[in-house]
Amino acid sequence: MYSMPVSVFVLAVQLVLLAYGGQASDNVKRCKLFSESTTEVKALSLLEPLTNKSFSVDVKNDKESYTYRFQVCGEAGKTAGAGLVQIDQSAKEVETVIGLYTVTQAIGGSDWVMLIYRNGTKYDGHCSKEMRKAIVMISCNRKVDMGELRVVLEDRDKERDCFYLFELDSSAVCPALPSQLSAGSIILIIGFVVLSVYLIAGFLYQRLVVGAKGVEQFPNYVFWTQVGNLAADGCNFVCRTRGPEEEPPTYSGVSTEPEEEPEERDDHLLPM
């Protein structure tokens, strides 16, 4: 009677999960890597929990005021493909692209991922007018899911390879913690769970299906009673001492002295 609605509901849940999983796996794929190496793909996949999230930080000094906006494999500003942009608040919010997520490099370490966006807007007079580059160092911090974006520096006092450096903390790049349970502990936990399921399911079956009452509600009551009796008999046989009535017969030694023969009485032979 209810098989059709249940099956339809299960199918709908599976389709939703499949759609969500497909969408999640495509988020980091929006980033176009320099080289589709296994190590870079693995490092980039760690940043999946940070996708579709916008990070921003304000930097102010005496004459300038900037806002930096960053997204992992997503649009950070108005320019298509811009993963990190600089917005000049003192110049009518002029947007400068620091790096494109369509030109990405991902380097992974033991507890960090370095995300590099290249091909940003060219410098006007610094760094030989090369294109800007953004480096975002994402470090492990188990206390936060997504930390605050921080500006470290803009290295532009050289001829080539200038870059903007940012920092971000997240638990997404933390390595998995090793299990603290030993094999014996895992076996005990599994045994306890199995025993609990056996007792609860057996009790409900005996009470609701069989209609048992009292101690007969205990699953396999007769079997466990026999096991208890056999265990008691074994303990009695192995551990308990024997009683006085079970003492083995003893043998008395042979006496070396001659035994006195009983005195013959001839009184019955005398005439009355």
Accessible surface in RSA format (square Angstrom, percent):
REM  Atomic radii and reference values for relative SASA: ProtOr
REM  Chains: A
REM  Algorithm: Lee & Richards
REM  Probe-radius: 1.40
REM  Slices: 20
REM RES _ NUM      All-atoms   Total-Side   Main-Chain    Non-polar    All polar
REM                ABS   REL    ABS   REL    ABS   REL    ABS   REL    ABS   REL
RES MET A   1   200.56 103.9 127.74  84.5  72.82 173.4 116.58  99.1  83.97 111.3
RES TYR A   2   149.38  69.7 146.65  83.4   2.74   7.1 110.24  82.8  39.15  48.3
RES SER A   3    89.59  75.7  75.31 100.5  14.28  32.9  56.51 120.3  33.07  46.3
RES MET A   4   133.73  69.3 132.07  87.4   1.66   3.9 116.69  99.2  17.04  22.6
RES PRO A   5    78.38  57.1  67.09  61.2  11.29  41.0  74.18  61.2   4.20  26.1
RES VAL A   6    86.37  56.8  83.88  75.9   2.49   6.0  86.33  75.0   0.04   0.1
RES SER A   7    58.96  49.8  48.33  64.5  10.63  24.5  47.52 101.2  11.45  16.0
RES VAL A   8    84.50  55.6  82.80  75.0   1.69   4.1  83.80  72.8   0.70   1.9
RES PHE A   9   136.27  68.2 132.12  81.8   4.15  10.8 136.11  82.5   0.16   0.5
RES VAL A  10    69.16  45.5  68.14  61.7   1.01   2.4  69.16  60.1   0.00   0.0
RES LEU A  11    99.70  55.5  98.59  70.5   1.11   2.8  99.42  69.8   0.28   0.8
RES ALA A  12    47.46  43.6  43.33  66.9   4.14   9.4  46.97  66.1   0.49   1.3
RES VAL A  13    60.31  39.7  58.38  52.8   1.93   4.7  60.27  52.4   0.04   0.1
RES GLN A  14   102.55  57.3  96.97  70.9   5.59  13.3  33.38  71.1  69.17  52.5
RES LEU A  15   102.31  57.0  98.60  70.5   3.71   9.3  98.95  69.5   3.35   9.0
RES VAL A  16    99.17  65.3  95.56  86.5   3.61   8.7  98.43  85.5   0.75   2.0
RES LEU A  17   115.15  64.1 107.81  77.1   7.34  18.4 107.95  75.8   7.20  19.4
RES LEU A  18   131.73  73.4 124.78  89.3   6.95  17.5 130.01  91.3   1.72   4.6
RES ALA A  19    67.06  61.7  51.52  79.5  15.54  35.4  62.33  87.8   4.73  12.5
RES TYR A  20   150.25  70.1 147.15  83.7   3.10   8.1 103.55  77.8  46.70  57.6
RES GLY A  21    35.96  44.3   0.00   N/A  35.96  44.3  31.10  85.3   4.86  10.9
RES GLY A  22    32.46  40.0   0.00   N/A  32.46  40.0  30.66  84.2   1.80   4.0
RES GLN A  23   113.29  63.3 105.47  77.1   7.82  18.6  33.90  72.2  79.38  60.2
RES ALA A  24    24.87  22.9  23.50  36.3   1.37   3.1  24.61  34.7   0.26   0.7
RES SER A  25    55.10  46.6  43.90  58.6  11.20  25.8  43.61  92.9  11.49  16.1
RES ASP A  26    74.88  52.4  73.93  73.6   0.95   2.2  24.55  57.8  50.33  50.2
RES ASN A  27    12.17   8.4  12.17  11.8   0.00   0.0   0.00   0.0  12.17  11.8
RES VAL A  28    14.62   9.6  14.62  13.2   0.00   0.0  14.62  12.7   0.00   0.0
RES LYS A  29   133.81  65.3 120.71  74.1  13.10  31.2  79.33  71.4  54.48  58.0
RES ARG A  30    88.88  37.3  80.78  41.2   8.11  19.3  54.77  74.9  34.11  20.7
RES CYS A  31     5.84   4.4   0.00   0.0   5.84  13.7   0.00   0.0   5.84   6.3
RES LYS A  32   116.96  57.1 115.17  70.7   1.79   4.3  70.04  63.0  46.92  50.0
RES LEU A  33    20.97  11.7   4.22   3.0  16.75  42.1   4.34   3.0  16.63  44.7
RES PHE A  34   118.77  59.4  83.88  52.0  34.89  90.8  86.90  52.7  31.87  91.2
RES SER A  35    54.16  45.8  48.49  64.7   5.67  13.1  44.59  95.0   9.57  13.4
RES GLU A  36   133.25  76.5 101.75  77.0  31.50  75.0  62.04 120.0  71.21  58.1
RES SER A  37    43.22  36.5  32.54  43.4  10.68  24.6  40.81  86.9   2.41   3.4
RES THR A  38   115.79  82.4 105.76 107.2  10.03  23.9  73.31  98.5  42.48  64.2
RES THR A  39   104.63  74.4  98.00  99.4   6.63  15.8  84.22 113.1  20.40  30.8
RES GLU A  40    21.22  12.2  20.94  15.8   0.27   0.7   8.18  15.8  13.04  10.6
RES VAL A  41    68.87  45.3  67.63  61.2   1.24   3.0  67.96  59.1   0.91   2.5
RES LYS A  42   144.61  70.5 140.04  85.9   4.57  10.9  86.22  77.6  58.39  62.2
RES ALA A  43     4.40   4.0   2.00   3.1   2.40   5.5   4.11   5.8   0.29   0.8
RES LEU A  44     7.92   4.4   7.92   5.7   0.00   0.0   7.92   5.6   0.00   0.0
RES SER A  45    53.95  45.6  44.49  59.4   9.45  21.8  33.42  71.2  20.52  28.7
RES LEU A  46    70.92  39.5  66.13  47.3   4.79  12.0  69.81  49.0   1.11   3.0
RES LEU A  47     0.00   0.0   0.00   0.0   0.00   0.0   0.00   0.0   0.00   0.0
RES GLU A  48    39.76  22.8  36.37  27.5   3.38   8.1  33.24  64.3   6.52   5.3
RES PRO A  49    82.34  60.0  61.83  56.4  20.51  74.6  74.08  61.2   8.27  51.4
RES LEU A  50     0.60   0.3   0.60   0.4   0.00   0.0   0.60   0.4   0.00   0.0
RES THR A  51     5.42   3.9   2.87   2.9   2.55   6.1   0.00   0.0   5.42   8.2
RES ASN A  52    85.38  58.9  58.80  56.8  26.58  64.0  26.48  63.7  58.90  56.9
RES LYS A  53    86.04  42.0  83.72  51.4   2.32   5.5  54.52  49.1  31.52  33.6
RES SER A  54    79.04  66.8  45.39  60.6  33.65  77.5  30.26  64.4  48.78  68.3
RES PHE A  55    16.29   8.1  13.27   8.2   3.02   7.9  16.29   9.9   0.00   0.0
RES SER A  56    61.61  52.1  45.16  60.3  16.46  37.9   9.04  19.2  52.58  73.7
RES VAL A  57    32.11  21.1  25.15  22.8   6.96  16.8  32.11  27.9   0.00   0.0
RES ASP A  58    93.23  65.3  68.96  68.6  24.26  57.4  17.15  40.4  76.07  75.9
RES VAL A  59    51.19  33.7  47.97  43.4   3.23   7.8  50.71  44.1   0.48   1.3
RES LYS A  60   156.50  76.3 124.67  76.5  31.83  75.8  67.97  61.2  88.53  94.3
RES ASN A  61    91.85  63.3  63.93  61.8  27.91  67.2  42.98 103.4  48.86  47.2
RES ASP A  62   150.75 105.6 112.12 111.6  38.63  91.3  35.19  82.8 115.56 115.2
RES LYS A  63   184.42  90.0 156.69  96.1  27.73  66.0 107.57  96.8  76.85  81.9
RES GLU A  64    76.63  44.0  73.77  55.8   2.86   6.8  19.04  36.8  57.59  47.0
RES SER A  65    23.58  19.9  23.58  31.5   0.00   0.0  19.65  41.9   3.92   5.5
RES TYR A  66    40.27  18.8  39.97  22.7   0.30   0.8  16.86  12.7  23.41  28.9
RES THR A  67    12.34   8.8  12.34  12.5   0.00   0.0   7.98  10.7   4.36   6.6
RES TYR A  68    11.25   5.3  11.25   6.4   0.00   0.0   0.20   0.1  11.06  13.6
RES ARG A  69    98.36  41.3  98.36  50.1   0.00   0.0   9.11  12.4  89.25  54.1
RES PHE A  70     0.00   0.0   0.00   0.0   0.00   0.0   0.00   0.0   0.00   0.0
RES GLN A  71    33.17  18.6  33.17  24.2   0.00   0.0   0.00   0.0  33.17  25.2
RES VAL A  72     0.00   0.0   0.00   0.0   0.00   0.0   0.00   0.0   0.00   0.0
RES CYS A  73     0.00   0.0   0.00   0.0   0.00   0.0   0.00   0.0   0.00   0.0
RES GLY A  74     3.98   4.9   0.00   N/A   3.98   4.9   3.98  10.9   0.00   0.0
RES GLU A  75    81.78  47.0  68.94  52.2  12.84  30.6  51.63  99.9  30.15  24.6
RES ALA A  76     9.93   9.1   0.00   0.0   9.93  22.6   1.98   2.8   7.95  21.1
RES GLY A  77    23.79  29.3   0.00   N/A  23.79  29.3   9.31  25.6  14.48  32.4
RES LYS A  78   189.10  92.3 153.19  94.0  35.91  85.5 112.24 101.0  76.86  81.9
RES THR A  79    59.26  42.1  52.24  53.0   7.02  16.7  41.69  56.0  17.57  26.6
RES ALA A  80    87.63  80.6  67.05 103.5  20.58  46.8  70.93  99.9  16.69  44.2
RES GLY A  81     8.41  10.4   0.00   N/A   8.41  10.4   7.19  19.7   1.22   2.7
RES ALA A  82     0.00   0.0   0.00   0.0   0.00   0.0   0.00   0.0   0.00   0.0
RES GLY A  83     0.00   0.0   0.00   N/A   0.00   0.0   0.00   0.0   0.00   0.0
RES LEU A  84     0.00   0.0   0.00   0.0   0.00   0.0   0.00   0.0   0.00   0.0
RES VAL A  85     0.00   0.0   0.00   0.0   0.00   0.0   0.00   0.0   0.00   0.0
RES GLN A  86    17.45   9.8  17.18  12.6   0.27   0.6   0.05   0.1  17.40  13.2
RES ILE A  87    10.61   6.0  10.61   7.9   0.00   0.0  10.61   7.6   0.00   0.0
RES ASP A  88    28.51  20.0  28.44  28.3   0.07   0.2   6.48  15.3  22.03  22.0
RES GLN A  89    72.80  40.7  48.48  35.4  24.33  57.9  22.64  48.2  50.16  38.0
RES SER A  90    74.17  62.7  32.84  43.8  41.34  95.2  36.15  77.0  38.02  53.3
RES ALA A  91    40.69  37.4  31.64  48.8   9.05  20.6  39.31  55.4   1.38   3.7
RES LYS A  92   202.17  98.6 167.38 102.7  34.80  82.8 123.19 110.9  78.98  84.1
RES GLU A  93   106.07  60.9  94.09  71.2  11.98  28.5  21.82  42.2  84.25  68.8
RES VAL A  94    81.96  53.9  77.08  69.8   4.88  11.8  81.69  71.0   0.27   0.7
RES GLU A  95    45.56  26.2  18.09  13.7  27.47  65.4  14.38  27.8  31.18  25.5
RES THR A  96    25.48  18.1  24.15  24.5   1.34   3.2   4.40   5.9  21.08  31.9
RES VAL A  97    13.84   9.1  13.68  12.4   0.15   0.4  13.68  11.9   0.15   0.4
RES ILE A  98     0.00   0.0   0.00   0.0   0.00   0.0   0.00   0.0   0.00   0.0
RES GLY A  99     0.00   0.0   0.00   N/A   0.00   0.0   0.00   0.0   0.00   0.0
RES LEU A 100    38.02  21.2  38.02  27.2   0.00   0.0  38.02  26.7   0.00   0.0
RES TYR A 101    19.44   9.1  19.44  11.1   0.00   0.0   3.65   2.7  15.80  19.5
RES THR A 102    55.58  39.5  45.89  46.5   9.68  23.1  38.31  51.5  17.26  26.1
RES VAL A 103    24.84  16.3  23.57  21.3   1.27   3.1  24.84  21.6   0.00   0.0
RES THR A 104     0.06   0.0   0.00   0.0   0.06   0.1   0.06   0.1   0.00   0.0
RES GLN A 105    39.37  22.0  39.37  28.8   0.00   0.0   0.38   0.8  38.99  29.6
RES ALA A 106     1.23   1.1   0.00   0.0   1.23   2.8   0.00   0.0   1.23   3.2
RES ILE A 107    69.13  39.3  66.20  49.3   2.93   7.1  69.13  49.8   0.00   0.0
RES GLY A 108    41.97  51.8   0.00   N/A  41.97  51.8   9.59  26.3  32.38  72.5
RES GLY A 109    32.30  39.8   0.00   N/A  32.30  39.8  14.09  38.7  18.21  40.8
RES SER A 110    95.75  80.9  68.74  91.7  27.01  62.2  58.36 124.3  37.39  52.4
RES ASP A 111    61.70  43.2  60.84  60.6   0.85   2.0   7.22  17.0  54.48  54.3
RES TRP A 112    79.71  32.0  78.64  38.1   1.07   2.5  59.05  31.5  20.66  33.5
RES VAL A 113     0.18   0.1   0.18   0.2   0.00   0.0   0.18   0.2   0.00   0.0
RES MET A 114    43.36  22.5  43.36  28.7   0.00   0.0  35.64  30.3   7.72  10.2
RES LEU A 115     0.81   0.5   0.21   0.1   0.60   1.5   0.21   0.1   0.60   1.6
RES ILE A 116    10.67   6.1  10.67   8.0   0.00   0.0  10.67   7.7   0.00   0.0
RES TYR A 117     1.23   0.6   0.68   0.4   0.55   1.4   0.68   0.5   0.55   0.7
RES ARG A 118    61.94  26.0  61.94  31.6   0.00   0.0   9.27  12.7  52.67  31.9
RES ASN A 119    59.17  40.8  49.70  48.0   9.47  22.8   2.51   6.0  56.66  54.8
RES GLY A 120     5.33   6.6   0.00   N/A   5.33   6.6   1.20   3.3   4.13   9.2
RES THR A 121    63.96  45.5  54.19  54.9   9.77  23.3  52.48  70.5  11.48  17.3
RES LYS A 122   128.59  62.7 122.26  75.0   6.33  15.1  64.66  58.2  63.93  68.1
RES TYR A 123     5.14   2.4   1.34   0.8   3.81   9.9   1.34   1.0   3.81   4.7
RES ASP A 124   127.03  89.0 110.97 110.4  16.06  38.0  40.53  95.4  86.49  86.3
RES GLY A 125    61.95  76.4   0.00   N/A  61.95  76.4  27.67  75.9  34.28  76.8
RES HIS A 126    75.98  41.5  71.88  50.0   4.10  10.5  48.85  50.3  27.13  31.6
RES CYS A 127     5.67   4.3   0.00   0.0   5.67  13.3   0.01   0.0   5.65   6.1
RES SER A 128    66.46  56.2  27.34  36.5  39.12  90.1  33.28  70.9  33.18  46.5
RES LYS A 129   127.76  62.3 122.35  75.1   5.40  12.9  64.93  58.4  62.83  66.9
RES GLU A 130    34.75  20.0  26.73  20.2   8.02  19.1  24.16  46.7  10.60   8.7
RES MET A 131    84.52  43.8  72.60  48.0  11.92  28.4  52.16  44.3  32.36  42.9
RES ARG A 132    29.39  12.3  29.03  14.8   0.35   0.8   0.00   0.0  29.39  17.8
RES LYS A 133    31.35  15.3  31.35  19.2   0.00   0.0   9.40   8.5  21.95  23.4
RES ALA A 134     0.16   0.1   0.05   0.1   0.11   0.2   0.05   0.1   0.11   0.3
RES ILE A 135    20.10  11.4  20.10  15.0   0.00   0.0  20.10  14.5   0.00   0.0
RES VAL A 136     1.02   0.7   1.02   0.9   0.00   0.0   1.02   0.9   0.00   0.0
RES MET A 137    45.96  23.8  45.91  30.4   0.05   0.1  43.67  37.1   2.29   3.0
RES ILE A 138     0.00   0.0   0.00   0.0   0.00   0.0   0.00   0.0   0.00   0.0
RES SER A 139    38.99  33.0  38.99  52.0   0.00   0.0  21.91  46.7  17.08  23.9
RES CYS A 140    38.13  28.8  14.11  15.7  24.02  56.5   1.41   3.6  36.72  39.6
RES ASN A 141    46.26  31.9  41.05  39.7   5.21  12.5   9.77  23.5  36.49  35.3
RES ARG A 142   118.13  49.6  89.47  45.6  28.66  68.2  53.00  72.4  65.14  39.5
RES LYS A 143   193.42  94.4 157.16  96.4  36.26  86.3 107.74  97.0  85.69  91.3
RES VAL A 144    53.36  35.1  47.99  43.4   5.37  12.9  53.28  46.3   0.08   0.2
RES ASP A 145   108.23  75.8  99.58  99.1   8.65  20.5  25.61  60.3  82.62  82.4
RES MET A 146    76.37  39.5  50.35  33.3  26.02  61.9  49.45  42.0  26.92  35.7
RES GLY A 147    14.60  18.0   0.00   N/A  14.60  18.0  10.31  28.3   4.30   9.6
RES GLU A 148   131.41  75.4 127.80  96.7   3.62   8.6  55.62 107.6  75.80  61.9
RES LEU A 149     4.82   2.7   0.00   0.0   4.82  12.1   0.00   0.0   4.82  13.0
RES ARG A 150    95.53  40.1  94.05  47.9   1.48   3.5  60.26  82.4  35.27  21.4
RES VAL A 151    48.00  31.6  20.44  18.5  27.56  66.4  20.44  17.8  27.56  74.8
RES VAL A 152    64.07  42.2  35.52  32.2  28.54  68.8  38.67  33.6  25.40  68.9
RES LEU A 153    77.44  43.1  69.29  49.6   8.14  20.5  77.36  54.3   0.08   0.2
RES GLU A 154    59.77  34.3  33.59  25.4  26.18  62.3  13.47  26.1  46.30  37.8
RES ASP A 155    40.42  28.3  36.75  36.6   3.67   8.7   8.48  20.0  31.93  31.8
RES ARG A 156    95.13  39.9  91.97  46.9   3.16   7.5   3.19   4.4  91.94  55.7
RES ASP A 157   134.61  94.3  99.65  99.2  34.96  82.7  40.93  96.3  93.68  93.4
RES LYS A 158    84.93  41.4  67.62  41.5  17.31  41.2  54.71  49.2  30.23  32.2
RES GLU A 159   128.08  73.5 125.13  94.7   2.94   7.0  58.40 113.0  69.67  56.9
RES ARG A 160   156.87  65.9 150.06  76.5   6.81  16.2  52.62  71.9 104.25  63.2
RES ASP A 161    93.01  65.1  89.83  89.4   3.18   7.5  19.62  46.2  73.39  73.2
RES CYS A 162     1.21   0.9   0.00   0.0   1.21   2.8   0.00   0.0   1.21   1.3
RES PHE A 163    40.30  20.2  40.30  25.0   0.00   0.0  40.30  24.4   0.00   0.0
RES TYR A 164     3.94   1.8   3.94   2.2   0.00   0.0   0.93   0.7   3.02   3.7
RES LEU A 165    39.64  22.1  39.64  28.4   0.00   0.0  39.64  27.8   0.00   0.0
RES PHE A 166     0.07   0.0   0.07   0.0   0.00   0.0   0.07   0.0   0.00   0.0
RES GLU A 167    62.58  35.9  62.58  47.3   0.00   0.0   5.64  10.9  56.94  46.5
RES LEU A 168     0.31   0.2   0.00   0.0   0.31   0.8   0.00   0.0   0.31   0.8
RES ASP A 169    31.88  22.3  31.88  31.7   0.00   0.0   2.59   6.1  29.29  29.2
RES SER A 170     0.00   0.0   0.00   0.0   0.00   0.0   0.00   0.0   0.00   0.0
RES SER A 171    36.35  30.7  25.22  33.7  11.13  25.6  12.98  27.6  23.37  32.7
RES ALA A 172    24.35  22.4   2.18   3.4  22.17  50.4  12.37  17.4  11.98  31.7
RES VAL A 173     5.57   3.7   0.18   0.2   5.39  13.0   0.60   0.5   4.98  13.5
RES CYS A 174    20.69  15.6   1.86   2.1  18.83  44.3   1.97   5.0  18.72  20.2
RES PRO A 175    65.10  47.4  53.54  48.8  11.56  42.0  64.59  53.3   0.51   3.2
RES ALA A 176   100.86  92.7  65.90 101.7  34.96  79.5  76.17 107.3  24.69  65.4
RES LEU A 177   125.58  69.9 100.86  72.2  24.71  62.1 100.91  70.9  24.67  66.4
RES PRO A 178   100.44  73.2  85.88  78.3  14.56  52.9  96.92  80.0   3.52  21.9
RES SER A 179    91.61  77.4  53.24  71.0  38.37  88.4  53.16 113.2  38.44  53.9
RES GLN A 180   160.94  90.0 125.86  92.0  35.07  83.5  62.92 133.9  98.02  74.3
RES LEU A 181    94.49  52.6  80.21  57.4  14.28  35.9  81.41  57.2  13.09  35.2
RES SER A 182    68.47  57.9  55.69  74.3  12.78  29.4  53.38 113.7  15.09  21.1
RES ALA A 183    74.60  68.6  62.34  96.2  12.26  27.9  66.89  94.2   7.71  20.4
RES GLY A 184    40.19  49.6   0.00   N/A  40.19  49.6  33.97  93.2   6.21  13.9
RES SER A 185    40.66  34.4  36.88  49.2   3.78   8.7   9.81  20.9  30.86  43.2
RES ILE A 186    75.32  42.9  74.96  55.8   0.36   0.9  75.32  54.2   0.00   0.0
RES ILE A 187   119.75  68.1 117.52  87.5   2.23   5.4 118.12  85.1   1.63   4.4
RES LEU A 188   134.15  74.7 128.00  91.6   6.15  15.5 130.10  91.4   4.06  10.9
RES ILE A 189    84.66  48.2  82.69  61.6   1.97   4.8  84.66  61.0   0.00   0.0
RES ILE A 190    99.52  56.6  97.57  72.7   1.95   4.7  99.52  71.7   0.00   0.0
RES GLY A 191    38.37  47.3   0.00   N/A  38.37  47.3  33.48  91.9   4.88  10.9
RES PHE A 192   143.10  71.6 136.97  84.8   6.13  16.0 141.02  85.5   2.07   5.9
RES VAL A 193    79.21  52.1  77.80  70.4   1.41   3.4  79.21  68.8   0.00   0.0
RES VAL A 194    92.73  61.0  89.87  81.4   2.86   6.9  91.95  79.9   0.79   2.1
RES LEU A 195    96.20  53.6  93.52  66.9   2.68   6.7  95.93  67.4   0.27   0.7
RES SER A 196    33.15  28.0  29.94  40.0   3.21   7.4  24.74  52.7   8.41  11.8
RES VAL A 197    91.89  60.5  89.07  80.6   2.81   6.8  91.75  79.7   0.14   0.4
RES TYR A 198    73.45  34.3  65.70  37.4   7.75  20.2  70.57  53.0   2.88   3.6
RES LEU A 199    60.64  33.8  59.14  42.3   1.50   3.8  59.38  41.7   1.26   3.4
RES ILE A 200   107.15  61.0 104.81  78.1   2.33   5.6 107.15  77.2   0.00   0.0
RES ALA A 201    54.40  50.0  45.99  71.0   8.41  19.1  50.53  71.2   3.87  10.2
RES GLY A 202    13.65  16.8   0.00   N/A  13.65  16.8  12.82  35.2   0.83   1.9
RES PHE A 203    83.25  41.6  83.25  51.6   0.00   0.0  83.25  50.5   0.00   0.0
RES LEU A 204    83.91  46.7  83.14  59.5   0.77   1.9  83.40  58.6   0.51   1.4
RES TYR A 205   122.88  57.4 118.28  67.3   4.61  12.0  82.42  61.9  40.46  49.9
RES GLN A 206    37.09  20.7  37.09  27.1   0.00   0.0   1.11   2.4  35.98  27.3
RES ARG A 207   102.60  43.1  93.39  47.6   9.21  21.9  11.22  15.3  91.38  55.4
RES LEU A 208   134.12  74.7 100.86  72.2  33.26  83.6 103.59  72.8  30.53  82.1
RES VAL A 209   101.54  66.8  71.68  64.9  29.86  72.0  75.52  65.6  26.03  70.6
RES VAL A 210    86.90  57.2  55.52  50.3  31.38  75.6  61.12  53.1  25.78  69.9
RES GLY A 211    42.70  52.7   0.00   N/A  42.70  52.7  23.79  65.3  18.91  42.4
RES ALA A 212    10.81   9.9   3.78   5.8   7.04  16.0  10.73  15.1   0.09   0.2
RES LYS A 213   139.82  68.2 131.90  80.9   7.92  18.9  93.23  83.9  46.59  49.6
RES GLY A 214    51.97  64.1   0.00   N/A  51.97  64.1  41.49 113.8  10.48  23.5
RES VAL A 215   102.18  67.2  92.44  83.7   9.75  23.5  99.84  86.7   2.34   6.4
RES GLU A 216   102.28  58.7 101.25  76.6   1.03   2.5  25.29  48.9  76.99  62.9
RES GLN A 217    22.03  12.3  22.03  16.1   0.00   0.0   2.17   4.6  19.86  15.1
RES PHE A 218    88.88  44.5  84.58  52.4   4.29  11.2  87.18  52.9   1.70   4.9
RES PRO A 219     8.17   6.0   7.28   6.6   0.89   3.2   8.17   6.7   0.00   0.0
RES ASN A 220    86.77  59.8  71.01  68.6  15.76  38.0  13.83  33.3  72.93  70.5
RES TYR A 221    86.48  40.4  82.50  46.9   3.98  10.4  49.31  37.1  37.18  45.8
RES VAL A 222   100.68  66.3  98.93  89.6   1.76   4.2  99.89  86.8   0.80   2.2
RES PHE A 223   108.64  54.4 104.95  65.0   3.69   9.6 106.84  64.8   1.80   5.1
RES TRP A 224   112.65  45.2 104.01  50.3   8.63  20.3 104.31  55.6   8.34  13.5
RES THR A 225    58.61  41.7  48.99  49.7   9.63  22.9  53.41  71.7   5.20   7.9
RES GLN A 226   100.19  56.0  98.91  72.3   1.28   3.0  28.97  61.7  71.22  54.0
RES VAL A 227    57.43  37.8  56.35  51.0   1.08   2.6  56.80  49.4   0.63   1.7
RES GLY A 228    38.52  47.5   0.00   N/A  38.52  47.5  33.23  91.2   5.29  11.8
RES ASN A 229    86.92  59.9  85.06  82.2   1.85   4.5  22.09  53.2  64.82  62.7
RES LEU A 230   125.94  70.1 117.82  84.3   8.12  20.4 118.16  83.0   7.77  20.9
RES ALA A 231    64.66  59.5  46.73  72.1  17.93  40.8  58.59  82.5   6.07  16.1
RES ALA A 232    59.90  55.1  47.98  74.0  11.92  27.1  55.85  78.6   4.05  10.7
RES ASP A 233    90.42  63.3  85.48  85.1   4.94  11.7  27.99  65.9  62.43  62.3
RES GLY A 234    33.04  40.7   0.00   N/A  33.04  40.7  32.22  88.4   0.83   1.9
RES CYS A 235    66.91  50.6  59.55  66.4   7.36  17.3  23.27  58.9  43.64  47.1
RES ASN A 236    74.69  51.5  68.96  66.6   5.73  13.8   5.18  12.5  69.52  67.2
RES PHE A 237   178.23  89.2 153.76  95.2  24.47  63.7 160.12  97.1  18.11  51.8
RES VAL A 238   116.70  76.8  86.79  78.6  29.92  72.1  91.05  79.1  25.65  69.6
RES CYS A 239    90.77  68.7  58.87  65.7  31.91  75.0  27.06  68.6  63.72  68.7
RES ARG A 240   169.86  71.3 148.01  75.4  21.86  52.0  44.41  60.7 125.45  76.0
RES THR A 241   132.69  94.4 105.81 107.3  26.88  64.1  81.47 109.4  51.22  77.4
RES ARG A 242   188.91  79.3 159.98  81.6  28.93  68.9  46.51  63.6 142.40  86.3
RES GLY A 243    22.78  28.1   0.00   N/A  22.78  28.1  17.84  48.9   4.95  11.1
RES PRO A 244   109.67  79.9  96.93  88.4  12.75  46.3  97.85  80.8  11.83  73.5
RES GLU A 245   144.17  82.8 102.71  77.7  41.46  98.7  72.82 140.8  71.35  58.3
RES GLU A 246    96.18  55.2  78.74  59.6  17.44  41.5  32.71  63.3  63.48  51.8
RES GLU A 247   123.38  70.8 102.32  77.4  21.05  50.1  31.32  60.6  92.06  75.2
RES PRO A 248    98.37  71.7  87.63  79.9  10.73  39.0  92.54  76.4   5.82  36.2
RES PRO A 249   114.85  83.7  92.57  84.4  22.28  81.0 104.16  86.0  10.68  66.4
RES THR A 250   128.90  91.7 100.55 101.9  28.35  67.6  71.51  96.1  57.38  86.7
RES TYR A 251   201.62  94.1 169.74  96.6  31.87  82.9 131.77  99.0  69.84  86.1
RES SER A 252   109.89  92.9  77.42 103.3  32.47  74.8  52.97 112.8  56.92  79.7
RES GLY A 253    74.84  92.3   0.00   N/A  74.84  92.3  42.68 117.1  32.16  72.0
RES VAL A 254   146.75  96.6 118.38 107.2  28.37  68.4 123.35 107.2  23.40  63.5
RES SER A 255    80.25  67.8  50.61  67.5  29.64  68.3  42.87  91.3  37.38  52.4
RES THR A 256   137.75  98.0 100.75 102.1  37.00  88.2  83.19 111.7  54.57  82.5
RES GLU A 257   133.10  76.4 126.70  95.9   6.40  15.2  41.27  79.8  91.83  75.0
RES PRO A 258   127.21  92.7 102.06  93.0  25.15  91.4 112.98  93.3  14.23  88.4
RES GLU A 259   153.64  88.2 128.53  97.2  25.11  59.8  51.38  99.4 102.26  83.5
RES GLU A 260   169.61  97.4 138.73 105.0  30.88  73.5  59.88 115.8 109.72  89.6
RES GLU A 261   155.66  89.4 132.02  99.9  23.64  56.3  47.84  92.5 107.83  88.0
RES PRO A 262   121.19  88.3 101.48  92.5  19.71  71.6 112.98  93.3   8.20  51.0
RES GLU A 263   153.93  88.4 125.94  95.3  27.99  66.7  50.00  96.7 103.94  84.9
RES GLU A 264   152.46  87.5 127.86  96.7  24.60  58.6  51.94 100.5 100.52  82.1
RES ARG A 265   168.46  70.7 153.21  78.1  15.25  36.3  61.59  84.2 106.87  64.8
RES ASP A 266    80.95  56.7  75.52  75.2   5.43  12.8  21.43  50.4  59.52  59.4
RES ASP A 267    87.63  61.4  76.33  76.0  11.30  26.7  32.78  77.1  54.86  54.7
RES HIS A 268   145.51  79.5 108.38  75.3  37.12  95.0  92.50  95.3  53.00  61.7
RES LEU A 269   124.30  69.2  96.60  69.1  27.70  69.6 100.14  70.3  24.16  65.0
RES LEU A 270   119.14  66.4 110.98  79.4   8.16  20.5 111.07  78.0   8.07  21.7
RES PRO A 271   127.30  92.8  98.49  89.8  28.82 104.8 109.42  90.3  17.88 111.1
RES MET A 272   228.64 118.4 157.58 104.3  71.07 169.2 157.15 133.6  71.50  94.7
END  Absolute sums over single chains surface
CHAIN  1 A    19998.5      16608.3       3390.3      12496.8       7501.7
END  Absolute sums over all chains
TOTAL         19998.5      16608.3       3390.3      12496.8       7501.7
